[in-house]
Amino acid sequence: GAQVIALSATAGASGDGERSAKLKEVLTEIVEEALELKKLLAPIPILYMDEDPSRVFAGSKRGKAEFPKFTEELRTAISMGRRLQSPLREYAVLSGRMGEGGEGLTKSKSSPFDINTPDEPEVLRVVFHEYQNAVPILDRCRVMRNAFLWAVAKFGVDINGCHRMCDDGPQAISTAASLLQFVPGLGPKRARKLAAFANVRPLSSREAIRQAPDAAISDLVFDNCAGFIRVRDAFKSSPPVTLSVNGYVYGKTGIEPEHCFEEVFRFNPSVAECPLDFTRIHPAHYSMAWAVVSRMLELENSADKDECNRRVVNFFDTLFGKSEENSELLANLSFDKFHDIVGHFELDSQDRFNSTMELVLQELRAPWMMNVAPYTPPEGGELFKLLTSLDESEVLDTLTNARVVGVQENRIRVVTELNLPGVIWSRDLSDESQARGDDRVDVGDVVIGCITECAIFRERPQLQLVTKSSVLKEVDMRTKSLEVALAKPVKRKHKVVIQKRVINKEYFSNVTYVDCQKLLKKKFPGSAVGSIVRPSSQGPDFLTITFKVYEDQFFNVSVEEKGKPEDLPRHLCLGKKLIVDDMEFEDLDDLYANYIETMQRLFEKIKLHRKFVDSLSTATSSLRVEKERNPKSIPYRIFYGELAVLKFAYLPGTQVLTKSIRLKNCRFHIDRRDTSSVDGVINLFKQMFAEEQKKRSAQSSQQYSGYGGYDRDGRGDYRQSY
């Protein structure tokens, strides 16, 4: 049955964690009901998880290849479950051939790691830090590769487990190779060959990796990588047998008959498997582990060598099965008891023996748990960030608009412009004493408050606000001082600083132009979400509307605010009149309904027009092809130039000409003429071109005709003169 339920912390399009919290309540009730009906023997924990890395997998080539018939939502859910079980494995499958690293970073122009792959490793699309894209891609790849190497060295790779996570052979090989490429001392090329070999027949021991054909596992390579490859549960496939030829046996040399452990030779997987292959203990130190267990079980003086080895194997078998008795024996065992056998191990010094023996003991007590912290569910600020995608430092001590949704005597419940619930306690309402919430505001009112605390209340994010005038003025003055300091001129180029506005509209965001481009990059041009209203770099008396008109083309419109109250800070209020070009609007809703939506429809019609192309180069090539087919025609195209300026490209002769079109007052303007439709501006362009042709003909006639370009009767008809 299920052991855990992984729940997305940002379920729903809003991403505010509210739907996640409600879903968790429903799932908790279902689990409790199943326990009451005895359909479950134990409660199932429900854990929040960040779904963004799983979204990357669901949309990746690897995810689509592994689950081609599944929807993206289902692939996301599968990835979340697998990442909870093995985060390292799930991230590694997105790494491509990142393990090649090194010199390969500069060999490929298209990709820093995989010469045969035109795309960058998909793991780089996972957001680990908000400023990671500022790091050059080659440096970021090297850091990521080193992180994988460190993690694999710490936790190892269960090579048989890699294949069990995928039913399909090629996908299983790819999964195993993704992790094995980061095994220190192995390398990506040997990793792929070893993964293909293990897919045919699961490895029975570490020694079996030597048998991989074409993998070139030499003694040096084996010594370097064997300790990081785990062979899990292989020894359980067959009953314990005598290890006289498989491992390290107890014997006597006659020199020190009481304390002697003779290494016969290395493991032969055709005879038996060794449970130590699942531990972090290197095969070169198996003799130490054997010595520890033999002395602990008081088997040194045993005459029956086969029985001695059988008991040691049984001990390891029960130890890794979490036997409390054996674990207690190891916990009370100290490496001080083994000083008398130092000479039987090829180590440089007493200190080297002590450190190695201590590591062996730690590994026997808890295999693969050395320096590994147990998983703890996110709490406090970490859970707040997971549910809201906001850092506490970004929210605290900032001003926000809040809509009142509930009024009580001692508190007011609100919803902030961040779409997060909040509370204003009566003591924080006003500087006046004995302020009551029900006397000051009503449901539906909008108030301005300062966020003073971010908390998790009943597994839901909640903000605490203060609306005291003294606090608001202090925050406003502190913000202005910071902005003045940041606005000081410097010689080098610095980050653009905007003054955040307190506007509670779903189409408004406090972002810079660069951040606005990132938000709009995945939006569809001309759609309802293809535009953002944001603060203007001109100051608090202006706003800017940014439209996405095509793939990487963005059109900006300035909005001037007039009629602001004089007794409030400029950035805390909105003008009573909003001016765009020659148009005037009452508020943002009026602006959105009568201007933004109209412009969005225009941009959509432009993009869908049959004569629209993506660039001037595309227009040039298509115009020349069309001109060759019909030399008498004058072909034309529409495209966006620099700064998203709409232009005509046309080919009347041998040279491609362009003409700009201006968008103003929701109309197309071309040479002092305007129209409201795409076809209308095309007709205007054709009329103007015909008039220009006539004008050129008239000028030519005046130059070569003795009558100044007119007939004798003065009718003024244009004539051509050659």
C-alpha positions in Angstrom: 0.0 0.0 0.0 0.9 3.7 -0.1 3.5 4.8 2.4 3.2 8.6 1.8 1.1 11.0 -0.2 3.0 13.7 -2.0 0.9 16.9 -2.5 1.8 19.9 -4.6 2.3 23.0 -2.5 1.0 25.2 -5.3 -2.0 23.3 -6.5 -4.2 25.4 -8.7 -3.6 28.2 -11.1 -3.5 30.8 -8.3 -0.4 29.2 -6.8 -1.3 30.6 -3.4 -1.4 27.3 -1.6 -5.1 27.7 -0.6 -6.3 24.8 -2.8 -3.4 22.7 -1.5 -4.5 23.2 2.1 -8.1 22.3 1.3 -7.0 19.2 -0.6 -4.8 18.2 2.3 -7.8 18.5 4.6 -9.9 16.3 2.3 -7.1 13.7 2.1 -6.6 13.7 5.8 -10.3 13.0 6.3 -10.1 10.1 3.8 -7.1 8.6 5.6 -8.8 8.9 9.0 -12.0 7.3 7.7 -10.0 4.4 6.2 -8.3 3.9 9.6 -11.6 3.7 11.3 -12.9 1.1 8.8 -9.6 -0.8 9.3 -8.8 -0.5 5.6 -5.4 0.9 6.6 -3.2 -0.5 9.3 -1.3 2.8 9.9 -1.8 6.4 9.0 -0.3 7.7 5.8 1.6 11.0 6.1 0.7 13.8 3.7 3.7 15.9 2.7 3.9 19.1 0.7 6.3 19.2 -2.2 7.5 21.8 -4.7 6.0 20.8 -8.1 8.2 23.0 -10.2 11.0 20.5 -10.8 8.4 17.8 -11.7 6.9 20.3 -14.1 10.2 20.5 -15.8 10.4 16.7 -16.1 6.8 16.5 -17.4 7.5 18.9 -20.2 11.0 17.5 -21.0 11.9 15.2 -23.9 12.9 12.6 -21.3 9.4 12.7 -19.6 7.6 12.5 -22.9 9.7 9.6 -24.1 9.3 7.7 -20.8 5.5 8.2 -20.6 4.3 9.1 -24.1 0.7 8.2 -23.5 0.3 10.1 -20.2 -0.9 13.7 -19.8 1.5 16.3 -18.5 -0.4 16.4 -15.1 0.1 12.7 -14.7 3.7 12.9 -15.6 4.1 15.6 -13.0 2.5 13.5 -10.3 4.7 10.5 -11.2 7.8 12.7 -11.0 6.8 14.1 -7.6 6.4 10.6 -6.2 9.7 9.4 -7.6 11.5 12.6 -6.4 10.2 11.9 -2.9 11.7 8.4 -3.0 14.9 9.4 -4.7 15.6 13.1 -5.4 19.0 12.4 -6.8 17.7 9.9 -9.3 14.9 12.3 -10.5 17.2 15.2 -11.0 19.9 13.0 -12.7 17.5 11.9 -15.5 17.3 15.6 -16.5 21.0 16.0 -16.7 21.6 14.5 -20.1 25.3 13.7 -20.5 26.4 16.4 -18.0 28.9 14.1 -16.4 31.2 14.4 -19.4 31.9 18.0 -18.4 35.6 19.1 -18.5 37.0 19.6 -21.9 33.6 18.9 -23.5 32.3 22.1 -22.2 34.0 24.2 -24.9 33.8 21.7 -27.7 30.1 22.0 -28.5 28.7 25.2 -29.8 25.1 24.2 -29.3 25.4 22.5 -25.9 28.1 22.6 -23.3 27.9 18.9 -22.5 26.3 16.8 -25.1 27.7 17.3 -28.6 24.8 15.3 -30.1 22.1 17.2 -28.2 21.1 20.7 -29.5 19.5 21.7 -26.2 21.1 22.5 -22.9 20.7 20.0 -20.0 17.1 20.2 -18.9 18.1 20.2 -15.3 19.2 23.8 -15.8 15.6 24.8 -16.2 14.9 23.9 -12.6 15.0 27.0 -10.5 17.3 26.5 -7.5 18.0 30.2 -7.0 16.4 33.4 -8.3 19.6 34.7 -9.7 21.0 31.5 -11.2 20.4 32.7 -14.8 22.9 35.5 -14.1 25.7 32.9 -14.0 27.2 32.0 -17.3 25.8 28.6 -18.5 29.2 26.9 -18.6 30.0 27.9 -15.0 26.5 26.8 -14.0 26.9 23.5 -15.6 30.2 22.9 -13.9 28.8 23.7 -10.5 25.8 21.4 -11.2 28.1 18.6 -12.3 30.2 19.0 -9.1 27.0 18.9 -7.0 26.0 15.6 -8.7 29.4 14.1 -8.1 29.4 15.1 -4.4 25.9 13.7 -3.9 26.6 10.4 -5.6 29.9 10.1 -3.6 27.8 10.6 -0.4 24.8 8.4 -1.1 26.0 6.0 -3.8 24.1 4.5 -6.7 21.9 1.4 -6.4 22.5 0.1 -9.9 19.9 -2.6 -9.7 17.4 -0.2 -8.2 17.9 2.2 -11.2 16.6 -0.5 -13.5 13.7 -1.4 -11.2 12.3 2.1 -11.4 11.7 1.8 -15.2 9.9 -1.1 -17.0 11.2 -0.3 -20.4 14.7 -1.5 -21.3 16.0 1.6 -23.1 14.6 3.9 -20.4 16.0 1.7 -17.6 19.5 1.9 -19.3 19.2 5.7 -19.6 18.1 6.1 -16.0 21.0 4.0 -14.7 23.5 5.7 -16.9 22.2 9.1 -15.8 23.3 8.4 -12.2 26.3 6.2 -13.0 27.9 8.9 -15.0 28.5 10.8 -11.8 30.2 7.9 -9.9 33.7 9.1 -9.1 36.3 7.2 -11.0 33.9 5.6 -13.5 33.1 8.2 -16.2 30.1 8.6 -18.5 31.2 6.3 -21.3 31.9 3.4 -19.0 28.6 4.2 -17.2 26.5 3.8 -20.3 28.1 0.4 -21.1 27.8 -0.7 -17.5 24.1 0.3 -17.4 23.4 -1.7 -20.6 25.2 -4.7 -19.1 23.2 -4.5 -15.9 19.9 -4.2 -17.7 20.4 -7.6 -19.2 21.2 -9.3 -15.9 21.1 -7.6 -12.5 24.4 -7.5 -10.8 24.9 -10.0 -8.1 28.0 -8.3 -6.5 30.3 -5.4 -6.9 32.9 -7.7 -8.4 30.4 -8.4 -11.3 31.0 -4.9 -12.8 34.3 -6.2 -14.0 32.5 -8.5 -16.4 30.8 -5.7 -18.3 32.0 -6.1 -21.9 33.7 -3.1 -23.5 33.4 -1.1 -20.3 37.2 -1.4 -19.6 36.8 -1.8 -15.9 40.5 -2.2 -14.9 41.8 -2.8 -11.4 42.5 0.9 -11.0 39.0 1.9 -12.2 37.4 -0.7 -10.0 39.3 0.5 -6.9 38.2 4.1 -7.6 34.5 3.5 -8.2 33.5 0.3 -6.4 32.8 1.9 -3.1 30.2 4.2 -4.6 28.2 1.5 -6.4 25.6 -0.4 -4.2 24.3 -3.8 -5.1 21.1 -4.0 -3.1 19.4 -7.3 -1.9 21.6 -9.4 -4.3 22.7 -11.6 -1.4 19.1 -12.4 -0.6 18.5 -14.2 -3.9 20.4 -17.3 -2.7 20.9 -18.8 0.7 24.0 -18.1 2.7 26.9 -20.2 1.7 30.5 -20.7 2.8 32.7 -17.8 1.8 35.9 -19.7 1.7 36.5 -18.7 -1.9 34.2 -15.7 -2.0 35.5 -13.5 0.7 37.8 -13.3 3.7 38.1 -16.4 5.9 39.5 -17.0 9.3 42.7 -18.9 9.4 46.0 -19.4 11.3 49.5 -18.5 10.1 51.4 -19.8 13.1 52.8 -16.4 13.9 49.9 -15.0 15.9 47.3 -17.8 16.1 44.9 -15.9 18.2 44.5 -12.9 16.0 44.9 -13.6 12.4 42.7 -12.9 9.4 43.9 -14.1 6.0 42.6 -12.7 2.8 42.3 -15.5 0.3 41.4 -13.5 -2.9 38.7 -11.1 -4.1 35.1 -12.0 -4.6 33.9 -14.4 -7.3 30.3 -13.6 -8.1 29.7 -17.0 -9.6 30.1 -18.6 -6.2 28.2 -16.3 -3.8 27.3 -12.8 -3.0 28.4 -10.6 -0.1 26.1 -8.4 1.9 28.8 -5.8 2.3 28.3 -4.9 -1.4 25.4 -2.8 -0.2 27.4 -0.8 2.3 29.8 2.1 1.9 32.7 -0.1 2.9 35.2 -0.5 0.1 36.0 -4.0 -1.0 39.6 -3.4 0.1 38.4 -3.0 3.7 36.0 -6.0 3.8 38.6 -7.8 5.8 38.3 -5.2 8.5 34.5 -5.6 8.7 35.0 -9.4 8.8 37.5 -9.0 11.7 35.1 -6.8 13.6 32.2 -9.2 13.3 34.3 -12.3 14.0 35.8 -10.8 17.1 32.4 -9.5 18.3 30.8 -13.0 17.8 33.9 -14.6 19.5 34.6 -16.8 16.5 38.4 -16.3 16.4 39.2 -19.6 18.1 36.6 -21.6 16.2 37.9 -24.8 14.5 35.0 -25.0 12.0 35.9 -22.4 9.4 32.7 -23.0 7.3 30.5 -22.5 10.4 32.4 -19.4 11.3 31.9 -17.8 7.9 28.2 -18.9 7.8 27.6 -17.1 11.1 29.3 -14.0 9.9 27.1 -13.9 6.8 24.0 -14.5 8.8 25.0 -11.6 11.1 25.3 -9.3 8.1 22.0 -10.5 6.8 20.2 -9.8 10.0 22.1 -6.6 10.6 20.9 -5.0 7.4 17.4 -6.2 8.3 17.6 -3.9 11.3 18.2 -6.5 14.0 18.1 -4.8 17.3 20.3 -7.3 19.0 23.1 -7.0 16.5 22.8 -3.2 16.3 23.2 -3.1 20.1 26.4 -5.3 19.9 27.9 -2.9 17.3 26.9 0.2 19.2 28.9 -1.0 22.3 31.9 -2.1 20.2 35.0 0.2 20.1 37.8 0.1 17.6 40.2 0.2 20.6 39.8 -3.5 20.8 41.6 -4.0 17.5 44.9 -2.4 18.1 46.6 -5.8 18.3 45.8 -6.7 14.7 47.0 -3.5 13.0 49.9 -5.3 11.3 47.5 -7.6 9.4 46.1 -4.7 7.3 48.1 -2.8 4.7 47.7 0.7 6.1 50.2 3.5 6.4 50.0 4.2 10.1 48.2 3.7 13.3 46.2 6.9 12.7 45.1 5.6 9.3 44.0 2.3 10.8 42.1 4.1 13.6 40.2 6.4 11.1 39.5 3.5 8.7 38.3 1.2 11.5 36.0 3.9 12.9 34.4 4.5 9.5 33.9 0.7 9.1 32.2 0.6 12.5 30.0 3.5 11.7 28.9 2.0 8.4 28.1 -1.3 10.0 26.0 0.4 12.6 23.9 2.3 10.1 24.6 1.5 6.4 24.6 4.6 4.2 23.3 6.7 7.0 26.6 8.4 8.0 26.2 12.2 8.1 22.7 11.8 6.6 20.1 14.0 8.2 16.5 12.6 8.4 13.8 14.1 6.3 11.8 16.8 8.1 8.7 18.4 6.6 9.0 22.1 5.8 7.8 24.4 8.6 7.7 28.2 9.2 9.3 30.3 6.6 10.2 27.4 4.5 6.6 26.2 4.3 5.4 29.8 3.7 7.8 30.1 0.7 6.7 26.7 -0.6 3.0 27.6 -0.5 3.3 31.1 -1.8 6.5 31.2 -3.9 7.4 34.2 -1.8 10.3 34.8 0.6 9.5 36.4 3.9 12.1 39.0 3.3 10.3 40.1 0.2 7.0 40.6 2.0 7.8 41.9 5.4 7.7 45.7 6.0 6.1 46.3 2.6 2.9 48.3 2.0 -0.1 46.5 0.4 -3.7 47.1 -0.5 -6.1 44.8 1.3 -9.8 44.1 0.7 -11.9 43.6 3.9 -13.8 40.3 3.8 -14.8 40.0 7.5 -15.2 42.4 10.4 -15.2 41.5 14.1 -14.8 43.5 17.3 -11.2 42.5 17.9 -9.9 41.9 14.3 -10.5 42.5 10.6 -10.0 39.7 8.1 -8.7 40.8 4.7 -7.3 39.5 1.4 -4.2 41.3 0.2 -3.1 42.1 -3.3 -0.8 39.1 -3.1 -4.0 37.0 -3.0 -3.1 35.9 0.5 -5.4 36.1 3.6 -4.5 38.4 6.3 -5.6 39.8 9.7 -5.6 43.2 11.3 -6.0 43.2 15.0 -7.8 46.0 16.7 -4.6 47.2 18.5 -3.0 47.6 15.1 -5.8 49.5 13.4 -5.1 53.1 14.5 -2.8 55.2 16.7 -5.9 56.1 18.6 -6.6 54.0 21.7 -9.6 51.6 21.9 -10.1 51.3 18.2 -12.8 48.8 17.1 -12.8 47.1 13.8 -16.6 47.1 13.4 -16.7 50.9 13.9 -14.1 51.8 11.3 -14.5 49.6 8.1 -17.1 47.5 6.3 -16.9 44.4 4.2 -15.7 45.3 0.7 -13.6 48.3 1.8 -10.0 48.6 0.7 -7.4 49.6 3.2 -3.6 50.2 3.1 -1.5 48.3 5.5 2.1 47.3 6.3 2.9 43.6 6.5 4.5 42.8 9.8 4.4 39.0 10.1 4.1 36.0 7.8 2.7 33.0 9.5 1.2 29.5 8.9 -2.3 29.2 10.5 -4.0 25.9 10.2 -1.5 25.0 7.4 -2.5 28.1 5.4 -0.3 31.1 4.8 -1.6 34.2 6.6 -0.3 37.8 6.8 -0.5 40.1 9.8 -1.0 43.8 8.9 -0.8 47.1 10.7 -2.8 50.2 9.4 -1.5 52.7 12.0 -0.6 56.1 10.3 2.7 56.3 12.2 3.8 52.9 10.9 2.7 53.6 7.3 4.6 56.9 7.3 7.8 55.3 8.7 7.7 52.6 6.1 7.1 55.1 3.3 10.0 57.3 4.4 12.3 54.3 4.7 11.4 53.2 1.2 12.0 56.6 -0.2 15.4 56.8 1.4 16.4 53.5 0.0 15.2 54.4 -3.5 17.2 57.7 -3.3 20.3 55.8 -2.3 19.8 53.3 -5.2 19.1 56.1 -7.7 22.5 57.8 -7.2 24.3 57.9 -10.5 27.1 55.4 -10.9 29.6 54.9 -13.7 28.7 51.3 -14.3 25.4 50.0 -15.5 23.1 49.1 -12.6 19.8 47.4 -12.0 16.7 49.4 -12.8 14.9 50.4 -9.6 11.1 50.9 -9.7 8.9 52.4 -7.1 6.4 49.8 -6.1 2.8 50.7 -6.4 -0.1 49.7 -4.1 -2.6 48.5 -6.8 -4.8 45.5 -6.2 -5.6 44.3 -9.7 -4.9 40.9 -11.2 -3.4 42.4 -14.4 -1.0 44.6 -12.4 2.4 43.5 -11.1 5.2 45.3 -9.3 7.9 44.2 -11.8 10.6 45.8 -13.9 10.6 45.6 -17.7 13.1 42.7 -17.6 11.0 40.7 -15.1 7.9 41.5 -17.1 9.5 40.0 -20.2 10.2 36.8 -18.3 6.6 36.6 -17.1 5.1 37.2 -20.5 7.5 34.9 -22.3 5.3 31.9 -21.9 2.0 33.8 -22.6 0.2 33.7 -25.9 0.4 37.0 -27.8 -2.9 38.8 -28.0 -4.5 36.8 -25.3 -6.0 38.1 -22.1 -2.9 37.3 -20.2 -0.5 38.7 -22.8 -0.2 42.0 -21.1 0.9 43.4 -17.8 0.4 46.8 -16.2 3.4 47.8 -14.2 5.2 50.7 -12.5 6.9 53.2 -14.8 10.5 54.2 -14.7 9.2 57.8 -15.2 8.0 58.0 -11.6 4.9 57.4 -9.4 2.7 59.6 -11.7 3.0 57.1 -14.6 2.2 53.5 -15.3 3.4 51.3 -18.2 1.4 48.7 -20.1 3.6 46.0 -21.7 2.0 43.9 -24.4 3.5 40.7 -25.8 3.0 41.1 -29.6 5.1 38.2 -30.8 7.7 35.6 -29.5 10.3 38.0 -28.1 8.6 41.3 -29.2 7.1 43.5 -26.5 5.2 46.8 -27.0 5.2 49.4 -24.3 2.6 52.1 -23.7 2.9 54.9 -21.2 -0.1 55.9 -19.0 -0.1 59.3 -17.3 -2.0 59.7 -14.0 -3.7 63.0 -13.2 -5.8 64.2 -10.3 -4.0 62.5 -7.4 -4.8 63.7 -3.8 -2.1 65.9 -2.4 -2.2 64.6 1.2 -1.1 61.0 0.3 2.2 59.7 -1.0 2.2 59.6 -4.8 2.9 55.9 -5.1 0.1 54.9 -2.6 -2.8 56.3 -4.7 -4.0 56.1 -8.3 -4.9 59.2 -10.4 -8.5 60.0 -11.0 -7.7 60.3 -14.7 -5.6 58.0 -16.8 -4.3 59.4 -20.0 -3.1 57.2 -22.9 -2.2 59.1 -26.1 -5.3 61.3 -26.6 -7.6 58.9 -24.7 -8.8 59.5 -21.2 -10.1 56.8 -18.7 -11.7 56.9 -15.3 -9.8 54.1 -13.6 -7.8 50.9 -14.4 -10.9 48.8 -15.0 -12.0 51.4 -17.6 -8.5 51.4 -19.1 -8.4 47.6 -19.3 -11.9 47.1 -20.8 -11.7 49.9 -23.4 -8.0 50.1 -24.3 -6.0 47.0 -23.2 -8.5 44.5 -24.5 -8.9 46.4 -27.8 -5.1 46.5 -28.3 -4.9 42.8 -27.5 -7.4 42.1 -30.3 -5.5 44.2 -32.7 -2.2 42.4 -31.9 -4.0 39.0 -32.3 -5.4 40.0 -35.7 -1.9 41.1 -36.9 -0.3 37.8 -35.8 -3.0 35.8 -37.6 -2.9 37.8 -40.8 -1.8 35.9 -43.9 0.9 38.5 -44.8 2.5 38.5 -41.3 6.0 37.2 -40.9 8.3 37.0 -37.9 11.2 39.2 -39.1 12.6 41.4 -41.9 14.9 38.6 -43.1 12.0 36.2 -43.5 10.1 39.0 -45.3 13.0 39.6 -47.6 13.4 36.0 -48.7 9.7 35.5 -49.2 9.3 38.7 -51.2 12.1 37.8 -53.6 10.6 34.4 -54.2 7.2 35.9 -54.9 8.8 38.6 -57.2 10.6 35.9 -59.2 7.2 34.1 -59.8 5.4 37.3 -60.8 7.8 40.1 -61.8 5.0 42.6 -62.4 3.6 42.3 -58.9 4.6 44.4 -55.9 4.6 41.8 -53.0 4.5 43.0 -49.4 4.7 41.6 -45.9 4.0 42.8 -42.3 6.5 42.3 -39.5 7.6 43.8 -36.2 10.9 45.7 -36.2 12.9 47.1 -33.3 11.0 48.1 -30.2 8.0 46.2 -31.7 7.3 48.8 -34.3 4.9 47.4 -36.9 6.3 47.8 -40.5 5.5 47.0 -44.1 8.2 45.4 -46.2 7.6 45.6 -50.0 9.5 45.0 -53.2 8.6 47.3 -56.0 11.9 46.7 -57.9 15.1 45.1 -56.9 15.4 46.5 -53.4 13.2 45.7 -50.4 11.7 48.9 -48.8 10.1 49.3 -45.4 7.5 51.7 -44.0 6.5 52.1 -40.4 3.0 51.9 -39.0 2.1 53.7 -35.7 -0.4 52.4 -33.2 -2.1 55.2 -31.4 -5.6 55.5 -29.8 -6.3 51.9 -30.8 -5.9 52.7 -34.4 -3.3 52.2 -37.1 -1.7 55.5 -38.3 0.3 55.8 -41.5 1.3 59.2 -42.9 -1.5 61.2 -41.2 -4.1 58.7 -42.1 -5.6 56.2 -39.7 -7.9 53.1 -39.7 -9.1 50.6 -37.1 -8.4 47.3 -38.9 -5.4 45.4 -40.4 -7.1 45.2 -43.8 -7.8 48.9 -43.6 -4.2 49.8 -43.1 -3.2 47.6 -46.0 -5.6 49.4 -48.2 -4.3 52.7 -47.0 -0.8 51.5 -47.8 -1.8 50.5 -51.3 -3.5 53.8 -51.9 -0.5 55.8 -50.7 1.9 53.7 -52.8 -0.3 54.3 -55.9 -0.3 58.1 -55.1 3.5 58.1 -54.7 3.8 56.3 -58.1 1.6 59.0 -59.7 3.6 61.7 -58.0 6.9 60.3 -59.3 5.4 60.0 -62.8 4.3 63.7 -62.6 7.8 64.8 -61.5 9.3 62.8 -64.4 6.9 64.4 -66.9 7.7 67.9 -65.6 11.4 67.2 -66.0 11.3 65.9 -69.6 8.1 67.6 -71.1 8.2 71.1 -72.6 4.7 71.7 -71.3 5.7 71.1 -67.7 3.9 67.8 -67.6 0.5 69.1 -68.8 -1.5 68.7 -72.1 -1.9 71.7 -74.3 -5.5 72.1 -73.3 -4.5 72.3 -69.6 -6.5 69.4 -68.3 -3.7 68.4 -66.0 -3.6 64.7 -67.0 -0.3 63.0 -66.1 1.9 62.0 -69.1 4.9 59.7 -69.2 7.9 61.1 -71.1 10.8 58.9 -72.2 
